[in-house]
């Protein structure tokens, strides 16, 4: 209509003329394209991941459409109110721009979230591969030692050296028991943490003893892993003492009077208790009771869930 008001290509004064019909078809076509584009932008807002107040964005566009329908004569407005016409066109275009940038920003946020998820999966896979590699290396070293001990045992049998046979058999039994406790603790979360800390356990020559008589079914798996990791890190730090000869860590999980008790016994390092402070959020989350007791060279941490 702006173009026609300047060049008078179509005669739109006579509603019975072909020019009027052509002009009406052109206007209808343009308005149809407008509605098509607008409705496609609105359809994007059906995504459930968008904020719940997303419908507020539609107030501005619908007010604009209302203004378009309420204008009685477009030609009169264009001829006599050109500034108002430009403002109306700007209003229409601003609606598209607003919806476009909103949907674009949401898509960008989604892409960023997906990228973060991909990175997390990649880190998880790398950690899993590292864990499997540690497990393989540990198993290989143990089997290598076991083969050498079997050869020594055969030699002692051939030479009928009963003292060395008894000593080596006892040593092999202790090593097998230690390895079994490292591999199987009847707890998926604890198994995971033990495998992660395997290198440090071997470095400090620590014996791990586990007694798992129930499970932490009311605690999320990630929290279970975090709990065992905090407890085991503390116990391994205690085992770093040079004057500790018996480097043993015992972890017990059992049910006591409808409560689940988590107990960890390790060498005492005579230092300030930091575990309760580290676990304060988890203690609050699961309404746990915490207790620490020190007896001579042993430290006992007890959690009741």
Secondary structure as UniProt FT lines:
FT   HELIX           2..7
FT   TURN            15..16
FT   HELIX           18..44
FT   TURN            45..46
FT   TURN            48..49
FT   HELIX           52..56
FT   HELIX           57..70
FT   HELIX           74..80
FT   HELIX           82..158
FT   TURN            159..160
FT   HELIX           162..183
FT   HELIX           188..196
FT   HELIX           198..204
FT   STRAND          207..212
FT   TURN            217..218
FT   HELIX           221..238
FT   TURN            239..240
FT   TURN            242..243
FT   STRAND          248..256
FT   TURN            257..258
FT   STRAND          259..267
FT   HELIX           275..278
FT   HELIX           280..285
FT   TURN            286..287
FT   STRAND          289..295
FT   TURN            296..297
FT   STRAND          298..304
//
